[in-house]
Amino acid sequence: MIDFTFTEEQEMFRKAAREVAENQIAPHVAEMEKTGKVSMEVVKALGEAEMMALTIPEAYGGLELGYTARLIALEEIARVSVATAMMLQVFALGIEPIVKFGNDEQKEKYLPGLAAGERLATVGVTEATGGSDPTAARTTYKKDGNDYIINGRKCFITNSHIADTITVLAKDEENPKVFSTFIVEKETEGFKPTHEEHKVGMRGCNTGELSLENCRVPAGSLLGVEGKGLAVAMAAIGDVGRGGMVGCALGLQTACLEAAIKFANERVLYGKPIMKLQTIQNKIAEMKVDLEAGRLLGYRAAAIQDSGKRSSNEFSVAKYFTTEAAQKAAKMAADIHGGYGCMEEFAVTRYLRDSFVLGPSAGTSDIMKVIIARWAIS
Ligand SMILES: Cc1cc2nc3c(=O)[nH]c(=O)nc-3n(C[C@H](O)[C@H](O)[C@H](O)COP(=O)(O)OP(=O)(O)OC[C@H]3O[C@@H](n4cnc5c(N)ncnc54)[C@H](O)[C@@H]3O)c2cc1C
């Protein structure tokens, strides 16, 4: 028997997340749009609401609420600010490898501060050589006494300039087929955030480059088993990264639907609201179908993740479907606004720009289809 309802606790959690989004994030959206900068007040509010602690075990200061709760939180936050949801989702992407692959010492050292929002996290995998093929990455490490020395550059890294704890994927300088993952702290000599991107959307979420130049980290920074770095990075991106993008997309779909309904009820043509026009209702219906289907895909994958099983295939389907649906919803919502859909005073223009950025993050739609096809024919 399958129960498709949320528990009472989950409904209460959704209400609490919505309150945080509407009361503490929404007032900063205009400023983030204008400056393109992260609002540290928003980061503080997320920390106080324990949003960084959701998937961290209680033993390390977390809430251990699981991945369904995380999806609920991201959906509610993205409904108000996709940029903030993206920032939050990548904090978790930096945290997850430590939760899943860290030893006790690493967990004790990093997780309490990350759970409290005192330190912020990210993950550095992508390089200019192409995010779809991480094996082409050029960042290297070599053993030097009890330390490792890392050299390379990472690009398109979310939270690049605000993160304190960075999970970095690098290849063995002497054996380029061997990858390992390291925890690098921002204070490490030789580590530096460099270029900051100016994205078309998700303004207020920081994206940029990281430079690692003779960056010396102690042996205790190795995350998981040496040589298994690709598995560490991909496990985090496959489940938590794609799951996070689903939350961002679902929230954006909801925002588009709500904005479209509001405008269609208010805009009067031919003496009546345009909502009375069947063509407008058809668009609303399509947006609603996509949202309902996306939620089923996303929450099913999160339920599998909560049961402790791998959910990367299910999240690939959900990520593909919801991010494409969010782009479609944003276009339809802007279309329903007529000429106003081109004017920046209307939130739908932000939704349109944000929807575009959902695509490549945590793997493009093409890559999702590669994974989905592999799953289907296996
Ligand atoms: C806003 C944002 C935030 C990001 N945050 C992070 C982060 O925090 N950490 C991180 O490590 N990375 C991050 N990324 C990087 C992201 O994961 C990559 O952009 C993504 O994996 C695509 O890599 P690429 O941009 O190099 O494109 P490429 O890999 O160069 O792809 C170019 C084109 O080729 C297509 N393609 C590639 N391979 C195939 C294939 N096998 N079959 C069919 N088509 C294919 C792609 O779909 C795409 O259309 C972020 C990206 C964005 C835009």
The ligand as a Tripos MOL2 file, in Angstrom:
@<TRIPOS>MOLECULE
LIG
   53    58     1     0     0
SMALL
NO_CHARGES

@<TRIPOS>ATOM
      1 C1         24.7000   28.0010  -11.5500 C.3       1 LIG1
      2 C2         25.6480   26.8530  -11.5560 C.ar      1 LIG1
      3 C3         26.1310   26.3520  -10.3580 C.ar      1 LIG1
      4 C4         27.0530   25.2980  -10.3450 C.ar      1 LIG1
      5 N1         27.5760   24.8710   -9.1520 N.ar      1 LIG1
      6 C5         28.5570   23.9380   -9.1460 C.ar      1 LIG1
      7 C6         29.2040   23.5610   -7.9220 C.ar      1 LIG1
      8 O1         28.8660   24.0490   -6.8410 O.2       1 LIG1
      9 N2         30.2050   22.6530   -7.9750 N.ar      1 LIG1
     10 C7         30.6080   22.0880   -9.1450 C.ar      1 LIG1
     11 O2         31.5290   21.2790   -9.1190 O.2       1 LIG1
     12 N3         30.0150   22.4220  -10.3220 N.ar      1 LIG1
     13 C8         29.0100   23.3360  -10.3480 C.ar      1 LIG1
     14 N4         28.4100   23.7040  -11.5370 N.ar      1 LIG1
     15 C9         28.8770   23.1150  -12.7790 C.3       1 LIG1
     16 C10        27.8750   22.1920  -13.4570 C.3       1 LIG1
     17 O3         27.8460   20.9510  -12.7960 O.3       1 LIG1
     18 C11        28.3100   22.0870  -14.9210 C.3       1 LIG1
     19 O4         28.0380   23.3440  -15.5310 O.3       1 LIG1
     20 C12        27.6080   20.9950  -15.6670 C.3       1 LIG1
     21 O5         28.0210   19.7430  -15.1940 O.3       1 LIG1
     22 C13        27.9040   21.0810  -17.1670 C.3       1 LIG1
     23 O6         29.2750   21.2020  -17.3880 O.3       1 LIG1
     24 P1         29.8130   22.3170  -18.4110 P.3       1 LIG1
     25 O7         29.1730   23.5860  -18.0540 O.co2     1 LIG1
     26 O8         31.2850   22.2630  -18.4240 O.co2     1 LIG1
     27 O9         29.2390   21.8770  -19.8310 O.3       1 LIG1
     28 P2         29.8580   20.6820  -20.8150 P.3       1 LIG1
     29 O10        30.1440   19.5330  -19.9520 O.co2     1 LIG1
     30 O11        31.0050   21.3380  -21.5220 O.co2     1 LIG1
     31 O12        28.6780   20.4500  -21.7710 O.3       1 LIG1
     32 C14        28.4530   21.2240  -22.9790 C.3       1 LIG1
     33 C15        27.2680   20.6430  -23.7290 C.3       1 LIG1
     34 O13        27.5450   19.2890  -24.1390 O.3       1 LIG1
     35 C16        26.4790   18.4450  -23.7320 C.3       1 LIG1
     36 N5         27.0020   17.1150  -23.4260 N.ar      1 LIG1
     37 C17        28.0930   16.8210  -22.6750 C.ar      1 LIG1
     38 N6         28.2630   15.4860  -22.6000 N.ar      1 LIG1
     39 C18        27.2470   14.9190  -23.3070 C.ar      1 LIG1
     40 C19        26.8650   13.5770  -23.6010 C.ar      1 LIG1
     41 N7         27.5620   12.5410  -23.1330 N.pl3     1 LIG1
     42 N8         25.7790   13.3800  -24.3720 N.ar      1 LIG1
     43 C20        25.0690   14.4280  -24.8490 C.ar      1 LIG1
     44 N9         25.3770   15.7240  -24.6090 N.ar      1 LIG1
     45 C21        26.4460   15.9630  -23.8440 C.ar      1 LIG1
     46 C22        25.9150   19.1280  -22.4890 C.3       1 LIG1
     47 O14        24.5860   18.7140  -22.2300 O.3       1 LIG1
     48 C23        25.9880   20.5800  -22.8940 C.3       1 LIG1
     49 O15        24.8840   20.8970  -23.6940 O.3       1 LIG1
     50 C24        27.4630   24.7220  -11.5690 C.ar      1 LIG1
     51 C25        26.9470   25.2130  -12.7760 C.ar      1 LIG1
     52 C26        26.0560   26.2600  -12.7820 C.ar      1 LIG1
     53 C27        25.5320   26.7760  -14.0910 C.3       1 LIG1
@<TRIPOS>BOND
     1     1     2 1
     2     2     3 ar
     3     2    52 ar
     4     3     4 ar
     5     4     5 ar
     6     4    50 ar
     7     5     6 ar
     8     6     7 ar
     9     6    13 1
    10     7     8 2
    11     7     9 ar
    12     9    10 ar
    13    10    11 2
    14    10    12 ar
    15    12    13 ar
    16    13    14 ar
    17    14    15 1
    18    14    50 ar
    19    15    16 1
    20    16    17 1
    21    16    18 1
    22    18    19 1
    23    18    20 1
    24    20    21 1
    25    20    22 1
    26    22    23 1
    27    23    24 1
    28    24    25 2
    29    24    26 1
    30    24    27 1
    31    27    28 1
    32    28    29 2
    33    28    30 1
    34    28    31 1
    35    31    32 1
    36    32    33 1
    37    33    34 1
    38    33    48 1
    39    34    35 1
    40    35    36 1
    41    35    46 1
    42    36    37 ar
    43    36    45 ar
    44    37    38 ar
    45    38    39 ar
    46    39    40 ar
    47    39    45 ar
    48    40    41 1
    49    40    42 ar
    50    42    43 ar
    51    43    44 ar
    52    44    45 ar
    53    46    47 1
    54    46    48 1
    55    48    49 1
    56    50    51 ar
    57    51    52 ar
    58    52    53 1
@<TRIPOS>SUBSTRUCTURE
     1 LIG1         1 GROUP 0 **** ****
